[in-house]
Amino acid sequence: MLKVILVPINREGWPFIAIFAILTVALMVGAYALGWLGAVQPIGWVGLILTVWCICFFRDPHRVTPTRDGLVICPADGVVQLIDRAAPPAELGMGDQERTRVCVFMNVFNVHVNRSPLSGTVKKVAYRPGKFLNASLDKASVDNERMSVALETENGTQIAFVQIAGLVARRIICWTKEGDQLKAGERFGMIRFGSRVDVYLPEGVEPMVALGQTTKAAETVLADLNSTEAARQGEVR
């Protein structure tokens, strides 16, 4: 039970949590000083709810990552909102050949720490400014602000994953840089406050998730490089 309640908080969140808490106390004290006694309690409850939400948003739970070679791990908590074919972002220099793309949408209640889908070497990290359209729209992958990462495994397999800002998100954070070694499931960044992550699979690799499926970063298996299984289908039950 304690593991469920006492979830680690990412360091990026502490300044925001402090701001929410201090602002709540300041407004309560101000209302009391002005004699608005009836407003003190409502302000306190609203401030408490917002502070708790901020704590939940920046939670950074430990995850158990499948470690078998070839497994592509989901980089984000959320829902698979789109599976299609598209070329990786041009700034990565991976060519214009279309690959299977899996898009995971994160709402403001999901864990927003992102994890590496594969183990390998970071070949390129590229930032591109853009708009802040609703991340659930198809054109968000082209028009929105984004941070793109190209990673190569020991055997030369390349994969791309892209952090995309959304309607509410205003800050993409990427802790990794070119030349870094990442392990599958390792933290590489986060996005504030609601967004999506796209994964461009290697050619010939089919996703092992279905549209509408809920995913967990570092735990859900997105695909298997060693599998010849056809793309999976799903239905609501």
C-alpha positions as CSV (number, residue, x, y, z in Angstrom):
1,M,0.0,0.0,0.0
2,L,2.8,2.4,0.8
3,K,4.4,1.8,-2.6
4,V,1.1,2.9,-4.2
5,I,0.8,6.0,-2.1
6,L,4.5,7.0,-1.8
7,V,5.2,7.2,-5.5
8,P,8.6,9.0,-6.3
9,I,8.3,12.5,-7.7
10,N,10.4,13.6,-10.6
11,R,12.8,16.5,-9.8
12,E,11.2,18.6,-12.5
13,G,8.0,18.8,-10.4
14,W,9.2,20.1,-7.1
15,P,9.3,23.8,-8.1
16,F,5.7,23.6,-9.4
17,I,4.5,21.7,-6.3
18,A,6.1,24.4,-4.1
19,I,4.5,27.2,-6.1
20,F,1.0,25.6,-5.8
21,A,1.4,25.1,-2.1
22,I,2.9,28.5,-1.3
23,L,0.2,30.3,-3.5
24,T,-2.5,28.4,-1.7
25,V,-1.3,29.4,1.8
26,A,-0.7,33.0,0.7
27,L,-4.3,33.3,-0.7
28,M,-5.7,31.8,2.5
29,V,-3.7,34.2,4.7
30,G,-4.7,37.1,2.5
31,A,-8.4,36.2,2.6
32,Y,-8.2,35.9,6.4
33,A,-6.4,39.2,6.7
34,L,-9.1,41.0,4.6
35,G,-11.9,39.5,6.7
36,W,-13.1,37.2,3.9
37,L,-13.6,34.4,6.4
38,G,-16.1,32.6,4.2
39,A,-13.5,32.4,1.3
40,V,-10.7,30.9,3.4
41,Q,-11.9,27.3,3.4
42,P,-13.0,27.2,-0.3
43,I,-9.6,28.6,-1.3
44,G,-7.9,26.0,0.8
45,W,-9.7,23.1,-0.8
46,V,-9.2,24.4,-4.3
47,G,-5.5,24.9,-3.6
48,L,-5.1,21.5,-2.0
49,I,-6.8,19.8,-5.0
50,L,-4.5,21.6,-7.4
51,T,-1.4,20.8,-5.4
52,V,-2.3,17.1,-5.1
53,W,-2.9,17.1,-8.9
54,C,0.5,18.7,-9.5
55,I,2.1,16.0,-7.3
56,C,0.3,13.3,-9.3
57,F,1.3,14.8,-12.6
58,F,5.0,14.7,-11.7
59,R,4.9,11.2,-10.2
60,D,7.7,9.0,-11.5
61,P,7.0,5.4,-10.5
62,H,9.5,2.6,-10.9
63,R,8.6,0.1,-13.6
64,V,9.5,-3.5,-14.4
65,T,10.8,-3.5,-18.0
66,P,10.9,-6.8,-20.1
67,T,14.6,-7.2,-21.0
68,R,14.6,-9.8,-23.8
69,D,16.6,-8.7,-26.8
70,G,14.4,-7.4,-29.6
71,L,11.4,-6.2,-27.6
72,V,10.4,-2.6,-28.3
73,I,9.0,-1.0,-25.1
74,C,6.3,1.6,-25.1
75,P,7.9,5.0,-24.2
76,A,4.8,6.6,-22.7
77,D,1.8,6.1,-20.5
78,G,-1.4,6.7,-22.4
79,V,-3.6,5.4,-25.2
80,V,-2.7,4.2,-28.6
81,Q,-4.6,6.7,-30.7
82,L,-3.0,6.1,-34.1
83,I,-1.2,3.4,-36.0
84,D,-0.2,4.3,-39.6
85,R,2.8,4.7,-41.9
86,A,4.9,7.8,-42.1
87,A,8.4,8.9,-42.7
88,P,10.5,9.8,-39.6
89,P,11.0,13.6,-39.0
90,A,13.3,15.0,-41.7
91,E,15.6,16.5,-39.1
92,L,16.8,13.1,-38.0
93,G,18.2,12.3,-41.5
94,M,16.7,8.8,-41.6
95,G,15.4,9.1,-45.1
96,D,11.9,9.6,-46.5
97,Q,10.9,5.9,-46.6
98,E,7.6,5.4,-44.6
99,R,7.7,3.2,-41.5
100,T,5.0,1.9,-39.2
101,R,4.3,4.7,-36.7
102,V,2.6,4.1,-33.3
103,C,1.3,7.2,-31.6
104,V,0.6,7.2,-27.9
105,F,-1.5,10.1,-26.5
106,M,-1.0,11.2,-22.9
107,N,-3.7,13.2,-21.0
108,V,-3.0,15.4,-18.1
109,F,-3.6,12.6,-15.6
110,N,-1.0,10.2,-17.1
111,V,2.6,9.8,-15.9
112,H,4.6,12.1,-18.2
113,V,8.1,10.7,-17.8
114,N,9.1,9.1,-21.1
115,R,11.2,5.9,-21.5
116,S,13.5,4.6,-24.2
117,P,11.9,1.9,-26.4
118,L,15.1,0.1,-27.1
119,S,18.7,-0.3,-25.8
120,G,21.3,1.4,-28.0
121,T,23.2,4.5,-28.9
122,V,21.6,7.9,-29.4
123,K,22.6,8.9,-32.9
124,K,20.8,12.2,-33.1
125,V,18.6,14.5,-31.0
126,A,16.8,17.2,-32.9
127,Y,14.5,20.0,-31.6
128,R,12.0,21.7,-33.9
129,P,9.8,24.6,-32.8
130,G,6.2,24.6,-33.9
131,K,2.6,25.1,-32.9
132,F,0.6,23.8,-29.9
133,L,-2.3,22.1,-31.6
134,N,-4.3,19.4,-29.9
135,A,-1.9,16.4,-29.8
136,S,-4.6,14.0,-30.7
137,L,-4.8,15.5,-34.2
138,D,-2.9,13.7,-37.0
139,K,-1.3,17.0,-38.2
140,A,0.2,17.6,-34.7
141,S,3.1,15.3,-35.7
142,V,4.0,17.7,-38.5
143,D,3.0,21.1,-37.2
144,N,3.6,21.0,-33.4
145,E,6.8,21.6,-31.5
146,R,8.7,18.4,-31.1
147,M,11.9,16.7,-29.9
148,S,13.0,13.8,-32.1
149,V,15.5,11.1,-31.2
150,A,17.2,8.5,-33.4
151,L,18.6,5.4,-31.7
152,E,20.7,2.6,-33.1
153,T,21.0,-0.9,-31.5
154,E,24.2,-2.9,-31.4
155,N,23.2,-4.8,-34.5
156,G,22.5,-1.6,-36.5
157,T,18.7,-1.5,-36.2
158,Q,17.5,2.1,-36.1
159,I,14.4,3.4,-34.4
160,A,13.0,6.9,-34.0
161,F,10.8,8.3,-31.2
162,V,9.4,11.8,-31.0
163,Q,8.1,13.9,-28.1
164,I,5.3,16.1,-29.4
165,A,3.9,19.1,-27.5
166,G,0.1,19.5,-27.2
167,L,-2.6,22.0,-26.6
168,V,-1.7,22.3,-22.9
169,A,1.9,21.2,-23.1
170,R,4.4,24.1,-23.3
171,R,7.7,22.4,-22.4
172,I,9.4,19.4,-23.9
173,I,12.3,18.1,-21.7
174,C,14.9,15.7,-23.1
175,W,17.7,14.6,-20.8
176,T,19.5,12.5,-23.4
177,K,22.1,13.7,-25.9
178,E,23.9,12.4,-29.0
179,G,26.3,9.6,-28.1
180,D,24.5,8.5,-24.9
181,Q,23.9,4.8,-24.3
182,L,20.3,4.1,-23.3
183,K,18.7,0.9,-22.0
184,A,15.2,-0.1,-22.9
185,G,12.8,1.4,-20.3
186,E,15.4,4.0,-19.2
187,R,14.1,7.6,-18.6
188,F,15.1,10.0,-21.3
189,G,12.7,12.9,-20.9
190,M,9.2,14.2,-20.1
191,I,6.6,16.7,-21.4
192,R,4.5,19.2,-19.5
193,F,1.4,19.1,-19.4
194,G,-0.3,16.7,-21.9
195,S,1.0,15.5,-25.2
196,R,2.0,12.5,-27.2
197,V,5.0,10.3,-28.2
198,D,5.4,8.8,-31.7
199,V,7.5,5.7,-32.3
200,Y,8.7,4.9,-35.9
201,L,9.4,1.1,-36.0
202,P,12.0,-0.5,-38.2
203,E,10.8,-1.6,-41.6
204,G,9.1,-5.0,-41.5
205,V,8.2,-4.8,-37.8
206,E,4.5,-4.8,-36.9
207,P,3.1,-3.4,-33.7
208,M,1.9,-5.7,-30.9
209,V,-0.6,-3.2,-29.6
210,A,-4.0,-2.2,-30.9
211,L,-5.8,1.1,-31.4
212,G,-7.4,2.3,-28.2
213,Q,-5.2,0.1,-26.0
214,T,-3.9,1.6,-22.8
215,T,-0.2,1.5,-22.4
216,K,2.4,1.8,-19.6
217,A,5.8,3.4,-20.2
218,A,8.7,0.9,-19.7
219,E,6.3,-2.0,-19.3
220,T,4.0,-2.4,-22.3
221,V,5.6,-4.3,-25.3
222,L,5.0,-2.2,-28.4
223,A,6.6,-4.6,-30.9
224,D,9.1,-7.4,-31.3
225,L,12.0,-7.1,-33.7
226,N,12.3,-10.9,-33.9
227,S,8.6,-11.6,-34.5
228,T,6.9,-12.3,-37.8
229,E,3.5,-12.0,-36.3
230,A,1.0,-9.8,-38.3
231,A,-0.2,-6.5,-36.8
232,R,-2.5,-7.2,-33.9
233,Q,-6.1,-6.3,-33.8
234,G,-8.3,-5.5,-30.8
235,E,-11.9,-4.8,-29.8
236,V,-13.6,-3.4,-26.8
237,R,-15.1,-6.0,-24.5
